[in-house]
Amino acid sequence: MLRFSSVAHRSIFVPSFFLLFLLAPLLFLVLVACQGEAGLTGQQGPQGQAGIQGIQGLEGPKGEQGAIGPQGLKGEQGPVGPQGAKGEPGAPGIVPGLETGMNVTLAVSKPANGTHFVAGEKPTVTVTLKDKDGAPLTKGDFATLNLYMYGPQETNKTVTAVKLLGATTDRTKTPHHYIDFLTGTALQIKDNTLTYQLNAVTDEAPGTYTASLRAVKKGNPPVNQAFSLADFQLGTATVEKQIVETEKCAACHKGAQSGQIYLAHTDVSARSPYGSPSIDAFPVRTCKSCHNNEGYAAFTSPVDKSRVPDQIVRRVHGVHMGEHLSNPINTDPTTGVFRDYTGVIFPNNVKNCTTCHTDDRWKTQPSKLACNACHDDTWYGEVAAMPAGYKAHQGDPQPDETKCTTCHTAGDTPGLTTKPISLSHKVSQVVDEVVLTMTPPANGKFYVAGEKPMVTIVVKDSKGNPIDHTKVDTTNFSTAALFVYGPRLYSKPVLTNSAKNGNSKLSASVTNSIAASGTPTKGWTFAAGDTLKIAIHGNAVQEIAAPVGLQTPDQVRDWLKANLTDAANLTITSNNTAGTVNIRSNLTGDSSYFKIYTSAVSAKMGWKQIGLPLIEHGVQVGMTSGVTMEPYVIAANASTQPNDLRKQSSATAYTDPAVTRSVGNITYQLDDVAGLKAGTYFVHMYTLPVAGKFTDMAKTAIGLISFQVGTATEDKKVATNCTECHGKNLWHLDAGPIHAEPFDTDWCKACHDYNRSGTGEGFARTGGTSTSGWSGYGAKPIAARVHGVHFGAYLNYPEDVYAGNPNQFAEAIFPQDVRNCQKCHTAETTGTWKTEPSRLACMACHDSDSAQAHAEINTAYNGSTDPFDVNKVETCKVCHGVNREFSVESVHKISDPYVPPYPRESEN
């Protein structure tokens, strides 16, 4: 602002910008009028003070990023920081060898008409290689990538589609009958996808064909395996059904724990130390990739040494027929096609074709190929050309299979004398019924202390009618045995007189084991100086001289009667037909026993039982030791303790006072249940009539019922699932002593119980020390018997499973890895297979000398010489109990990670 003075000396303020506005014209005139020459430039004045900063303007657009400068030098590493807190446990690491696994898929292109390929079309096979997480794999990741192809599915028509596949049939070439994708040159590869174009369809038989790819990823061991399948149609849209499906095979061959199908290729072998489980993954679909009428699989003919295609039907029938094969071409121990399977026992009845077959083609479409695989000694050609070991076909020579159904019809055909297939393969195991009932418990559910149940027995004939029970005597029945036993776990005889009496009512008996021989007179020839050394009923040892020369059974009987001490208390009988002599004590209980010493007469007659031959694949490989006890003690005891319901004909025989016979039934009064452990108990009865005594009775009649003591809760079974392999067949029906039983452990434990009869261990005939000649409790306790039977082929001493026939189970092969304990011990059972390890059960499989010694060392007998004394203490649980380092569950764990089967050899 400028300040001016007025006349009145009052200050007036005028805005400066207004004053400049008024003076501007005048200044302009002055400047114009007075402008002269430019003066010299003056000196620059001092810089003024900085003005006040103005308001910031808007931000301009972002410029382009400059180039990255060069990387600086690496600095020094800083000090290590403190350790962090412990993190949560991570997920389990990948098992060595498994890595990321694999997922291989196989597909066949679609035909032009959408249903089936026709002549001229070229199908394409596509293979995709991935790991289990979906990441791509390359051909180089694999040790095996083989493509197979076969069809049609009808067994007698199935061949490898070599023309379509572009494979050779020359068995001297590698590969033949399949395409190796690892070495093949016609393969198209794009990333992880492999494409292979087949040749044009030509004259292939119409039907359903299968492309199959066997893939094995590299690794040690090669655990990543797969056999991928893809079906497609040639020449027809009609899809063929399989004769046998995987589900049928899985009933016996699928591991309950591992989920693996176990067939021949799963086994460990020199060619595949790990086994090849992928080949057996989907029987018989994967099997037919090689085993068809013109496929990769072949065997060397024992006749002309040529290579013969190994068809699936012949292979499967031959393997499962096993011990019933008779043709040396199959059974010869050196060259036989099935020499490794002659010990196989089909667990179901081998005539029961529906065990494996999914439909009825087994009876509606018979063929030489299928039938001759089991009936392997039938010759269909001209009789003059029939080789040794064959029998001529009864229907004359048959050059082909076009006329099979003419005679071998599916069902009855009027006018035909040939038995129809349905009848010749009918499984008939006729038994009669024993109806068992009991007086009910007072509470309606279970018996308690103070109650004495009464059992009522009604035996029926084959027409379902009750018999006259007053005829149940020793004349009409060879057996009428009642068993009462329980509880379900560790069953023993209970509530009956045999359970109370034990051996006190029994008598010792011995029969020579070497039958008299000779023609026409049977006998044994004794030399001068031959003696029999024996002690009877605790009397002094006596050694009596034998008569010299040939002695018949009757003559030996009379010689013994005249010379044995205490002959008045002996019953000595002979059988010239059988060639035997029997010495039976008339005393009972502890005073009834014999001691037989080694002597010339004993050796010639077999009073100490001789060894029996050991046979493997038809060849004798040794002998059992025979009785080695010195002396051989034969006491008054029995392998089982049934109650004999027959009326006795001998005045000295024990008559059970609990038995009452009437026309309508037999009753048996049981004892008071007081003192019994709470649980599930059983009553079992079987009869065996004397041949020719009854016109309407089968071989045997059987019955079983259960009852509860102290609880209404039924005990769980220890094992089950027997019928999955054995079906509804009966056991012990065709071989003596006949006592038919279904495949159900509740029935088996009537005899195979845990009652101790004699002393000592092991069968006397195989070198054991048991005084009754039996191994363990009862006939043989169920745990030891069942485990031994199913592991027979791998045992060191299979003769100890059943000494009466040491070869009975010596070649038995469990149809899967026996370490799949859950196959029999399912989740519905007690679980004691893993919670109660015991010498009795475990040593039935682990029977090597070292394993047996290990078990004995870890068992305390508390002063008893009886290895199965009830007071013994087993320390198995210390190491093999639940959650222990060597628990049964852990050492039998074979599924995670997968463990290959055991080698086909013993532990030693």
Buried (B, 14 or more C-beta within 10 A) or exposed (E): EEEEEEEEEEEEEEEEEEEEEEEEEEEEEEEEEEEEEEEEEEEEEEEEEEEEEEEEEEEEEEEEEEEEEEEEEEEEEEEEEEEEEEEEEEEEEEEEBBBBBBBBBBBBBEBEEEBBBBEEBEBBBBBBBBBEEEEEBEBEBBBBBBBBBBBBBBBBEBBBBBBBBBBBBEEEEEBBBBBBBEEBEEBEEEEBBBBBBBBEBEEBBBBBBBBBBBBBBEBEBBBBBBBBBBBBBBBBEEEBEBBBBBEBBBBBBBBBBBEBBBBBBBBBBEEBEBBBBBBBBBBBBBBBBBBBBBBBBBBEEBEEEEEBBBBBBBBBBBBBBBBBBBBBBBBBBEBBBBBBBBBBBBBBBBEBBBBBBBEEBBBBBBBBBBBBBBBBBBBBBEEEEBEEBBEBBEBEBBEEBEEBBEBBBBEEBEEEEBBBBBBEBEBEBEBBBBBBBBBEBEEEEBBBEEBEBEBBBBBBBBEEEBBEBEBBBBEBBBBBBBBBBBBBBBBBBBBBBBBEBBBEBBBBBBBBBBBBEEEEEBBBEBEEEBBBBBBBBEEEEBEBBBEEEBBBBBBBBBBBEEBBBBBEBBBBEBBBEEBBBBBBBBBBBEEBBBBBBBBBBBBBBBBBBBBBEBBBBBEEEEEBBBBBBEBBBBBBBBBBBBBBBBBEEEEEBBEBEBBBBEEEBBBBBBBBBEEBBBBBBBBBBBBBBEEEEBEEBBBBBBBBBBBBBBBEEEBBBBBBBBBBBBBEBBBBBEEEEBBBBBBBBBBBBBBBBBBBBBBBBBBBBBBBBBBBBBBBBBBBBBBBBBBBBBBBBBBBBBBBBBBEEBBBBBBBBBBBBBBBBBBBBBEEBBBBBBEBBBBBBBBBBBBBEEBBEBBEEBBEBEEEEBBBBEEBEBBBBEEBBBEBEEBBBEEBBBBEEBBBBBEEEEBE
